[in-house]
């Protein structure tokens, strides 16, 4: 591949791009369809929480194991198998919902199966991009993927509404299952060279992956910030709808916020494809700190236009972070540990979200919504902007910018990811939906 060749001209990346976009569009119709289907069938918000928990708990518990498998086995094979498993799980839910009297237990079991499969699928995303696109074009490739995925998520809720109100929520799940089948079919044609690392015990592999995480101050401190971001996002998503509905003008304000946020994520991913900062991790983390703005706006019940604008800006920061972060991780970590460090990335980033969902309503009942929202705003600002004090965060991505082309091992391997030089060591969600990345 020439240095300036567009990633979509690469057959393998084009297959990956199509598969990821199609499966994301299928996934985007599921949240609204699931909420409507379960509440129709049971009339209970607790039942919906049970189904969501059945997917989330195995995903979090098994992510480290999924990272080990992703490094030991060709990530294309892992992604293909998990796509087929998730296709079967979504089809099972869809068929259950098409029955006259859908039962909660089979839906919960299928959700647990899908969550288990996603624990093995999520760590393969970064290695697959790294294996199909050479270093100089990875930033553009990651930005293209993020933009397509975010555009799919933007159109997903509208498609879900059409399906739910015309054919029924079961068809939304069947569509999602079909999208995974298409993704798996495209993966069968993907050619990915995989060089597994030295085979060791499971415990040793887990500890080795964790050691790679701990050895880079820019990485683990950023993950702390990303985890706090997800906890703060859970607070906003729990308390925000009620404030918007009761104090800012009605349901339309919350809908406007969610749509503005989706547009912001898309705008951020497009920006990432054009703007290459000298300190990419620092700039991306500072962008995440913007999430303090909508939290504070909701806390003081700022006018609806101010709150909607603040949320759009905050989600633009998230959209910018996702492709930038993935590119730097692909640049700084050896290929043999990418799946493991990505699994720890997701685990640490998402672990605080359930805590936010659980504590936010309890704190709001005890002290009102202003307190939890302001606390979350302060924490996310300090945790994300505070990474600026970490030397590695300021340095990563620019250490070798003065090194002449062709000099040294970094130039030989050509893994710069589109940034001007490597960091100190050969060291990925968009997230959307707060779980895109941060």
N, C-alpha and C positions, 0 to 999 in steps of 0.2 A: 504494500500500500504506500502510495506517495504521501508526503507529509500533509498536503492540503486536500487530500481526497475526502469527499463527504462521506460520513459513516454509512448513510443509507445506500451508498454504492457498493458496500461490502455485503455479499449475499448472506453470510451468517448473521451479521448484525441485523440485516433487514428481516430475517426470519424471527429473530428474538424480539425485535421492535413490534412486528405485527402480532405475535403471540401475546406479548405483554399488554398491548393496547386492547386487544379483543377480550382477554380474560378480565382486565380491569373494568371494561364497560359492562361485562356481565356481573362482576362483583358490585358495581355501583348501584345496581337496581335492587340489591338484596336488603340493605338496612331498612329502608322504608317499607318494603314488602314484608319483611319479617315482623316489624313492629305491628303493622296492621293485621297480619295473619294471626299472630299469637294473641293479641288483645281481642280480636274477633272470636277466636276459638275458646279463650279462657276468661276474658273480661278482667284479667289480673295483670298488673304491672310486675308483680313478683314473678309470675311465670316467664315474662320476657327477660327479667334479670337472671333467672335460672338458665335459660337457653344461652344468653350471652356469656354467662359464667362458664357454662360447659365448653364453650369454644375458647375462652380466654385462659382458663387455668392450665389445661394441657399445653397450650401454646407457650406460655411462660415457663412452665416446668421443664419442657423438653427442648427448648431452644439451644442450650449448650450441647446436648447430644446431637441435635440437628447440625450444629456447626462441625462437630467431629466427623459425622458422616459425610458432610459436604466437602471436607478436605481429604477424606480417605477415598471417596468414590467420585467418579466423574460427575460434576455438578449438573451436566445436561441430563444424565440418567436419573439423578435424584429429582430434578424439576419435572421430568416427564412422568415418573411414577406418581409423584405427589399430585400432579395435575389430574391424572386418571382417578386417584383416590378421592380428590375433592369433587370431581365430576360425578362420581357415584354418590357421594354424600349429599350434594345439592339435588341430584335427581330423586333421591329417597325422600328428602324434605318436600320437594315439589309434588311428588305422587301422593304423599300423606296429606298435603294441603288440598289436593284435588278430590280427596274422599269426602263423603257426606259429613262425617264426624271426625275431623283430624284429632289425633291423640298427641299429648305433650311429650310422653316418654320417647317415642321414636324420633321426634324432632330434636330432643335434647341429645340423644345418642348420636344422631347424624351430625349434630353441631360439634360434639366432642371429637368425632372422627375427623371432621374437617379442620378443627383446631389443631389436632395432632399432626395432620399432614402439613399444615402451614408452618409448624415449628421446624420441619425439615426443608420446606420450600424457601422460606424467607432468607436463610443464610446463603442460598445459591445465587441470589440476584447480583450481588457485586462481583463474585468470581466469573459469572457468565459474561458480563460486560467486559471485564478485564481480559478474558480469553478470546473475545471476538473482535476487539478494537485495540489497536496499538496505542501507546501512550499519548502521542501528540493530539489525537482526535477524541480522547476519552471524555474530555470536558464537554465537547459538542454532542457526543453520543449520549452522555448522561442527561444533558439538558433537553435533548430531543425526546428521550424516554420520559423524563419528568413532565414535559409539556404535553405529550400525547396522553399520559396517564391522567394528568390533571384535567385535560379537556374531556376525557371520558367520564371522569367523576363529575364534571360539571353538567354533562348531559344525562347522567345516570338517573338522578331523581325524577326528571321529567318522563323518561322512559318507564320508570317504575310506576309512576302515576297512571300512565296510559294502560300498562299491563294490568295493574290492580283493579282499575275501574272498568275495564272492558272484558278481560279474560279471567281475572282472579289472580291472587298472589302466588299461587302454585306455579303458574307459568313463568313468573319472574325467576324462580329457582331452577326451573327446567332450562331457561335461557342461560343462566349462569353455568349450569352443568354442561350445556352444549359449548359454551365459550371455552371451558377448560379442555374439552375434547379437541377443539380446533387448535388450542395452544399446544397440546400434547402432540398432535399431528405435525405441527410446524417444527417442534423440537426433534422429531425423528429425523428430520433432514439437516439438522444443525451439526456442524463439524467442530468439535472442541477438543483441543489437545489438553490432556490432563496429566500432570506429573505429581503423583502423590508423594507426600513426605515420608519419612521413615516410619514404619508401622510400629507403634508402641501400645501399651495398655491404654484403656479408656481413661483411667485416672491421669496417667501421664500426659495424654493428649489434651485433656481438659486443663490441667495445670500449665502446660506449655502455652496454650492459647491465652490463658489468663495472664501468664507472665509477659506475653507480647503486649497485652493491654496495659499492664502496670508499668512497663518500661518506658512508656511514652507519655510524658506529662501532659502534652497537648491533647492526647486522646482521652485519657480517663477523666481529666478535669472538664473537658467539653461534655462528656457523657453525663457527668453530674448535672451540668446545666441543662442538658436535653431532658434528663429525667424530671428535674424541677419544672421545666416547661410543660411536660405532659401532665404533671400533677396540677399545675395552674390551669391548663386547658380543661381538665376534668371539672375543676371548680366553676369555670365560666360556662361550660356546657350544662352543668347541673343547675346553676342559679340564674344564668342569663335569660332563658326562655320566659321564666315567670316575671322577671323584672321588665323585660321588653313588652310583654303582654299587658301587664297591670299598670306600669308607670310610664312607658315610653310611647304608647299609642296603639297597642294591640298586636295580634299575631303577625301582621304584615311587617312590623319592624324586625322581628326575629327572622322572618323569611328573607328580608332584605339583608340582614347581617350575614346569614349563611351564604347567600348568593354572592355578596360582596367579598366574603372570605374566599369562596371558591375562585372568583375572578382574581383575587390577590395572589393566591397560590400559583395560578397559571401565569400571571404576569411575572412573578418572581422567578419561575423556572425559565421563562423566556429571557429575562434579564441575565440569568446565569450563563446563558449561551453566548452573550455578547460582552459582558463586563468581567474582566479577569483581574481581580485585585492582587496586589503584591503580597498581601497577607490574607489569604483566602479564609482560613479558619477563624481568624480574628474578626473579619468583616461579617462572616456568616453568623457567628455567635452574637455579635452586636445587633444584627438584624433580628435574631430571636428575642432579644431583650425588648423589642418593640411591643411584645405581647402584654407588657405592663400597661400600655395605653388603653385598650378596650376594657381591661379589668378595672382600672381606675375610673374610666368613664361610666361603667355600670355601677360602680360603688357610689359615685356621687350623683347618679341619675342625670348625666349630661344629656343634652338634647339628642334626639334620635339621629339626625344627620352627623353629629360629631361622633357618636358611638359607632355608627355604621362605617364611617371613614376610618376610625381608629382600628376597627377590626380588619378592614381591607389592608391597611398598612402592615398590621401585625402578621397577617397571613402571607403577605408578599415576602416578608422576612423568612417565613418557613419555606415558601416555594424556592427562594434563592438558596437556602441552606442545603436542600436535599441533593441536587446534582453536584454542588461544590464539595460537599462532604464526601460523597461517594467517590469522586475523582481523587481527592487527596488520600483517602484510605487506599484506593487501588494503587496510588503512587508510592505510598510510604510503607506498606506491609508486603512481605514476601507472598507470592501466590499460594504457597503451601499452607498458609494460615488464614487466608482471607475469609473462608467460611466461618472459622471459629471466632475470629475477632468480630465479624459481623453479627454472629449470634449473641455474643456478649453485649454488643452495641444495642441490639433490639431489646435484650433482657433488661439492661440497666435503664434504657430510655423509657420503656413502657411500664416498668414495675410500679412507678409512683401513680399511674393513672387510676388503678382501683382504689388506692388510698384517698385520692381526691374525690372520687365519686362517693365514697363512704362517709368521709368527714365533712364535706361541704354542707349537705343538708342538716347534719347534726349541729354544726357550728351556727348555721343560719337560724335554726330553731331556738338556739340558746341566746345568741347575741344579735340576730339580724344579719342580713346579707352584706351589709357594708363592711363589717370587720373581716370576714373571710376573703372577700374580693380584694380589699386593700392589702392584707397580708400576702395573698398570692401575687399581687402586683409587685410588692417589694421583693419577695423571694425570687421571682423570675428575673427581675432587673438585676439584682445582685449576683445571682448564680450565673447568668449568661454574660452580662457585661463584665463581671468580675474575672472572667477567664483572661481578660486583657493583661492581668498581672502575671500570668504564667509565661515564662520565657519561650517555651516551645510553641505556644499558641501564636505568639508574635513572630516566630521565626519560620515555622513550617511552611514549605512551598516557595521559599525565596532564598535559601541558604546558598545555593550554587548558581545564582543568577548571573554572576560575573564570570562563571567558568566558560571557556570557549567551547563551541560545539565540537564534539568528538573527543574531548578530553575526559579521561577518567571512566570509571565503571558506569556511572550514571548515564553518561552520554552513549556508552556502548549498548546498554540495555534499552535505552530510549523509552523510559517509563515515566516521563515527566508529567503526563496527564494534561498537557496544555499549559502548565504553569512554568514560570521561569526558574527551574532548578529544583533539586530534591532537598528534603529536610535532613535532619541530623542522623537518621537511621533509615535502613531500608524498610522502613516501617510500613458507610455508607449511607420513603418514605419517604419523602416525601410524602416526608410522612405525611393522609391527608386526611377533613378527617385528621385529627392530630397525629395519628399513627403513621402518616406518610413517612416521616423520618424522625422528627425531633423527639 
